[in-house]
């Protein structure tokens, strides 16, 4: 080799070494990113989400994600405190019914339609428009497609000769509930706590009115006569032994899926969200799904199809871009989809659904009922109809009815009085902002 060639080889080698040192040094010097991610759920969701976080941190070693998780009780209050105090996690799971109350406290979330690195085309745009925007701001992306369903115990149905293919109406639900309790006093058809009774009350009335629960002008979407009728129906269910007495089920109000009689198979039906099915089926293996009762000639099915939850990014996060990158991976990446499965319902992202379908990872029962619900879905509820204070008033009055402290007519009168007082206050507060 000539001296000239040898010198050129040395220079080339030096250049290669310099490049390697440059890139290696940059990798070492990459800023450590610390994200906090908060969600609620059951054990199956916690386990899958923690596994997804581990996979993400292995893929991106410079990112450390601290998981903050638990049950839904107290979650909203904790989140509001953190948002107002500017100590909220970088990524949070929120419920669409909370958007009105969260935005009443301030504007805390990144507008996801304005960020880079997030594939929102993988989501149905009408679904986003109906549920995920506040004004023109895309507050969050849906984790899954959720719907209101009846979760029923197939063994219970078999014991009492109930046809699994029953198309439920309010009449045959009442008749079946009475029949079950007459056959065995230890058994009740319905595992309904005050919150589930509130779902039932709204559905019963909305199917007759076809309108909103609360109108946009803060007036009621129903009158006293129809509300009394709905409370009378609920009262009959208590009196025929269709619903386990509140005196017995009270320790499990807010968590009826943990009621020992439900776990032992002595309660037949739980009205709940489809997204809770995998976790509940792990405890009650003979669980299956069907749609809630609907009046004949109903003006609306009142079947709710909505996001399971939303993933949102805290706008005061130090690492907004990394937080966005993380939720994009959680919602759209094949690896994440296979880890998370259906713990938040059928994925809302078409990419995640495709990944699960290709591997036969979507529960066929969950898929079937979700498809049926989407075909029969009612129009989306307006924000004020989902207000948590309105729900609290309702469940308090329902408890008084369940404990026989109010007649149906008294319950209707009290609910309307309390609603009108609170709605006037909410309207006044909203008008001063």
C-alpha positions in Angstrom: 0.0 0.0 0.0 1.4 3.4 -0.9 1.9 6.1 1.7 -0.9 8.1 0.1 -3.3 5.2 0.2 -2.3 4.4 3.8 -2.9 8.0 4.9 -6.3 7.9 3.2 -7.2 4.7 5.0 -6.2 6.2 8.4 -8.3 9.3 7.7 -11.3 7.2 6.7 -11.0 5.0 9.8 -10.7 8.1 12.0 -13.8 9.5 10.4 -15.8 6.3 11.1 -14.6 6.3 14.7 -15.5 9.9 15.1 -19.0 9.3 13.7 -19.5 6.3 16.1 -18.3 8.3 19.1 -20.6 11.2 18.0 -23.8 9.0 17.8 -22.9 6.9 20.9 -22.3 10.1 22.9 -25.6 11.5 21.8 -27.4 8.3 22.8 -25.8 8.5 26.2 -26.6 12.2 26.5 -30.3 11.8 25.5 -32.3 13.5 28.2 -34.0 11.2 30.7 -37.8 11.5 30.4 -40.0 10.9 33.5 -43.7 10.5 32.8 -46.5 9.9 35.2 -49.5 7.9 33.9 -52.7 7.7 35.9 -55.7 5.4 35.3 -58.4 3.5 37.1 -59.7 0.0 36.5 -59.8 -3.6 37.8 -57.0 -6.1 38.2 -57.0 -7.3 34.6 -56.6 -3.7 33.3 -53.9 -2.9 35.8 -51.9 -6.0 34.9 -52.1 -5.4 31.2 -51.3 -1.7 31.4 -48.3 -2.3 33.6 -47.1 -4.9 31.1 -47.5 -2.3 28.3 -45.6 0.3 30.3 -42.7 -2.2 30.8 -42.7 -3.0 27.0 -42.6 0.7 26.2 -39.7 1.4 28.6 -37.7 -1.4 27.1 -38.3 0.0 23.6 -37.4 3.5 24.8 -34.9 3.1 27.7 -34.6 6.9 28.2 -38.2 7.0 29.2 -39.3 6.1 32.8 -43.0 5.9 33.4 -44.4 6.0 36.9 -47.8 4.2 37.1 -50.5 5.7 39.3 -53.6 3.5 39.4 -56.5 2.2 41.5 -60.3 2.0 41.6 -62.6 4.7 40.2 -63.9 5.8 43.6 -62.4 9.2 44.4 -60.5 9.3 41.1 -62.3 12.4 39.8 -61.9 14.4 43.0 -58.2 13.5 43.1 -57.7 14.4 39.5 -59.4 17.8 39.9 -57.2 18.6 42.9 -54.1 17.7 40.9 -55.2 19.7 37.9 -56.0 22.8 39.9 -52.8 22.4 41.9 -50.7 21.9 38.7 -49.5 18.5 39.9 -51.4 16.3 37.5 -49.7 13.3 35.8 -48.5 13.8 32.2 -51.0 11.3 30.8 -54.4 10.7 32.4 -57.3 8.5 31.8 -60.6 10.5 32.0 -64.3 9.7 31.5 -66.3 11.6 28.9 -69.0 12.3 31.5 -66.5 14.3 33.4 -65.6 16.8 30.7 -68.1 19.4 31.7 -66.9 19.4 35.3 -63.2 19.3 34.4 -63.5 22.3 32.1 -65.5 24.2 34.7 -62.2 24.2 36.7 -60.1 25.4 33.8 -58.4 24.3 30.5 -55.8 21.7 31.5 -55.4 19.5 28.4 -53.4 19.5 25.2 -55.4 19.9 22.0 -54.5 16.6 20.4 -55.5 17.7 16.9 -52.6 20.2 16.9 -49.8 17.9 17.9 -47.3 15.9 15.8 -46.7 12.2 16.0 -50.3 11.2 16.9 -52.3 9.2 14.4 -55.9 10.3 14.8 -56.9 9.1 11.4 -57.1 5.6 12.9 -60.2 6.7 14.8 -63.8 7.2 13.4 -64.1 10.9 13.0 -67.8 11.0 13.9 -67.0 9.1 17.1 -64.3 11.7 17.9 -66.7 14.6 17.0 -69.5 13.2 19.2 -67.5 12.4 22.3 -64.0 13.7 22.4 -64.2 17.4 21.7 -64.9 20.4 24.0 -65.6 23.3 21.6 -63.1 22.9 18.9 -60.5 21.2 21.2 -59.7 17.5 20.8 -59.4 16.8 24.5 -58.5 13.1 24.4 -58.5 9.9 22.3 -60.9 7.0 23.0 -59.3 3.9 24.5 -62.2 1.7 23.3 -65.8 1.5 22.2 -68.0 1.0 25.2 -71.7 0.3 25.4 -74.3 -0.2 28.1 -75.1 -4.0 28.4 -76.7 -6.6 30.6 -74.0 -9.0 31.9 -75.8 -12.2 32.8 -74.8 -15.4 34.4 -75.6 -18.3 32.1 -75.7 -20.9 34.9 -78.3 -18.7 36.7 -80.4 -18.5 33.5 -80.2 -22.3 33.1 -81.2 -22.9 36.7 -84.3 -20.8 36.3 -85.1 -21.8 32.7 -84.5 -18.3 31.3 -83.9 -18.3 27.5 -80.5 -16.7 26.8 -82.0 -15.3 23.5 -84.7 -13.3 25.3 -85.1 -9.9 23.8 -85.6 -7.9 27.0 -88.5 -5.5 27.5 -89.4 -3.8 30.7 -92.5 -6.1 31.0 -90.7 -9.4 30.6 -87.8 -8.2 32.9 -90.3 -7.6 35.7 -92.2 -10.9 35.1 -88.9 -12.9 35.0 -87.6 -11.1 38.2 -90.8 -12.0 40.1 -90.7 -15.7 38.8 -87.1 -16.2 39.9 -87.6 -14.9 43.5 -90.8 -16.9 43.9 -88.9 -20.1 42.9 -86.1 -19.4 45.4 -86.1 -16.6 48.0 -82.3 -16.5 48.1 -82.0 -15.5 44.5 -82.6 -12.2 42.8 -82.6 -11.6 39.0 -81.0 -8.1 39.2 -77.7 -7.1 40.8 -78.7 -3.4 40.9 -77.2 -0.8 43.2 -78.4 2.9 43.3 -76.1 3.8 40.4 -77.4 1.0 38.2 -80.9 1.9 39.2 -80.1 5.4 37.9 -79.1 3.9 34.5 -82.4 2.1 34.5 -84.4 5.1 35.4 -82.8 7.2 32.6 -83.2 4.5 30.0 -86.9 3.9 30.9 -87.7 7.6 30.6 -85.5 8.4 27.6 -87.0 5.6 25.6 -90.4 7.2 26.1 -89.4 10.9 25.5 -86.7 10.4 22.9 -85.0 13.6 24.1 -82.4 14.7 26.5 -82.3 13.9 30.2 -81.5 17.5 30.9 -82.0 20.0 28.1 -79.2 22.4 27.0 -81.1 25.3 28.6 -80.9 23.5 32.0 -84.6 22.5 32.0 -85.8 19.0 32.6 -86.3 16.6 29.7 -89.2 14.9 31.4 -92.2 15.7 33.5 -93.4 14.5 36.9 -95.9 12.0 35.5 -93.4 10.0 33.5 -90.8 10.2 36.3 -93.4 8.8 38.8 -94.2 6.0 36.4 -90.5 5.1 36.2 -90.2 5.1 40.0 -93.3 3.0 40.3 -91.7 0.4 38.0 -88.5 0.4 40.1 -90.6 0.1 43.2 -92.3 -3.0 41.8 -88.9 -4.6 41.1 -88.1 -4.1 44.8 -91.4 -5.4 46.0 -91.4 -8.6 43.9 -87.8 -9.4 44.9 -86.3 -8.6 41.6 -83.6 -6.4 43.1 -81.7 -7.5 46.2 -82.8 -5.2 49.1 -80.4 -2.3 49.6 -80.2 -3.3 53.3 -78.3 -6.4 52.1 -76.3 -5.0 49.2 -75.3 -1.6 50.7 -71.7 -2.6 51.4 -71.2 -3.2 47.7 -72.9 0.0 46.4 -70.5 1.4 43.8 -68.9 -2.0 43.3 -71.8 -4.5 42.7 -69.5 -6.8 40.8 -67.9 -7.6 44.2 -71.2 -8.6 45.8 -70.6 -12.1 47.2 -74.1 -13.2 46.0 -73.2 -12.1 42.5 -69.9 -14.0 42.7 -71.7 -17.1 44.1 -74.3 -17.0 41.2 -77.3 -16.0 43.3 -77.8 -12.8 41.3 -78.5 -13.1 37.6 -78.0 -9.8 35.8 -75.7 -6.8 36.2 -76.3 -3.7 34.1 -72.9 -2.4 33.4 -70.4 -1.2 30.7 -69.2 -3.7 28.2 -65.6 -2.7 29.0 -65.9 -4.3 32.4 -66.8 -7.7 30.9 -63.3 -9.2 30.8 -62.6 -8.4 34.4 -66.0 -9.6 35.6 -65.8 -12.8 33.5 -62.6 -13.6 35.3 -64.6 -13.8 38.5 -67.9 -15.2 37.1 -66.7 -17.5 34.2 -70.2 -18.3 33.0 -70.9 -14.6 32.2 -72.3 -13.5 28.9 -73.7 -10.3 27.4 -77.0 -9.0 25.9 -78.6 -5.6 25.4 -80.7 -3.8 28.0 -84.6 -3.7 27.9 -86.3 -1.4 25.5 -90.0 -0.3 25.4 -92.1 -1.4 22.5 -92.5 1.5 20.2 -89.7 3.4 22.0 -88.8 6.8 20.6 -85.1 6.0 21.4 -83.4 2.8 22.4 -81.4 4.8 25.1 -78.5 2.4 24.4 -75.4 4.3 25.1 -72.3 3.7 22.8 -69.4 5.9 23.9 -65.7 5.8 24.5 -64.6 3.5 27.3 -62.4 6.3 28.5 -60.2 9.0 27.0 -56.4 9.3 27.2 -55.5 13.0 27.6 -52.2 14.8 28.0 -51.7 17.4 30.7 -50.8 20.7 29.0 -48.4 21.7 31.8 -46.4 18.5 31.4 -42.7 19.1 31.0 -42.7 16.3 28.3 -45.8 16.9 26.2 -44.2 15.5 23.0 -43.1 12.3 24.8 -46.5 12.0 26.5 -48.2 12.2 23.0 -45.7 9.7 21.6 -46.6 7.3 24.5 -50.4 7.5 24.0 -49.9 7.1 20.3 -48.1 3.8 21.0 -50.6 2.7 23.5 -53.6 3.2 21.2 -52.2 2.4 17.7 -49.2 0.1 18.0 -49.6 -3.6 17.3 -47.4 -4.7 20.2 -49.4 -2.5 22.6 -52.7 -3.7 21.2 -51.7 -7.4 21.8 -50.7 -6.6 25.3 -53.7 -4.6 26.3 -56.3 -6.7 24.5 -59.8 -5.7 25.4 -59.2 -4.6 28.9 -60.7 -1.2 27.9 -63.3 -2.7 25.6 -63.1 -3.2 21.8 -60.2 -0.8 20.7 -61.4 2.4 19.1 -58.3 2.5 16.9 -58.7 0.7 13.6 -55.0 -0.3 13.8 -55.4 -1.9 17.2 -58.7 -3.6 16.2 -56.9 -5.1 13.1 -54.0 -6.3 15.2 -56.4 -8.1 17.6 -58.7 -9.5 15.0 -55.7 -10.9 13.0 -54.6 -12.8 16.2 -58.2 -13.8 17.2 -57.8 -11.8 20.4 -61.2 -10.1 20.5 -63.8 -12.0 22.6 -66.6 -13.0 20.2 -69.3 -12.3 22.7 -68.0 -8.8 23.4 -67.5 -8.1 19.7 -71.1 -9.3 18.9 -72.8 -7.2 21.5 -70.7 -4.1 20.7 -71.7 -4.4 17.0 -75.4 -4.8 17.9 -75.2 -1.8 20.3 -73.6 0.3 17.6 -76.5 -0.5 15.2 -79.1 0.5 17.8 -77.2 3.3 19.5 -79.1 6.3 20.8 -77.9 9.8 20.1 -75.0 11.0 22.3 -76.0 12.6 25.6 -75.3 16.3 26.1 -72.8 17.4 28.7 -75.3 18.5 31.4 -77.1 15.2 31.3 -73.9 13.5 32.3 -73.2 15.8 35.3 -71.9 14.0 38.3 -73.8 16.2 40.8 -77.1 15.3 39.0 -76.2 11.7 39.2 -75.5 12.0 43.0 -78.9 13.6 43.6 -80.5 10.8 41.7 -78.8 8.0 43.5 -79.6 9.6 46.9 -83.3 9.8 46.0 -83.2 6.2 44.7 -81.8 5.0 47.9 -84.6 6.6 49.8 -87.1 4.8 47.6 -85.2 1.5 48.0 -85.2 1.9 51.8 -89.0 2.7 51.6 -88.5 6.2 53.0 -90.3 7.7 49.9 -93.2 6.5 47.8 -92.7 6.7 44.0 -94.7 10.0 43.8 -92.7 11.5 46.7 -89.4 10.4 45.0 -90.5 12.0 41.8 -91.4 15.3 43.5 -88.2 15.4 45.5 -86.0 14.6 42.6 -87.5 17.3 40.5 -87.2 19.9 43.3 -83.5 19.0 43.9 -82.7 19.0 40.2 -84.3 22.4 39.6 -82.4 23.9 42.5 -79.0 22.5 41.4 -79.5 23.2 37.7 -80.3 26.8 38.5 -77.1 27.0 40.5 -75.0 25.4 37.7 -76.6 27.7 35.1 -75.7 30.7 37.3 -72.1 29.5 37.7 -71.7 28.8 34.0 -73.1 32.3 33.1 -70.5 34.0 35.3 -67.5 32.4 33.7 
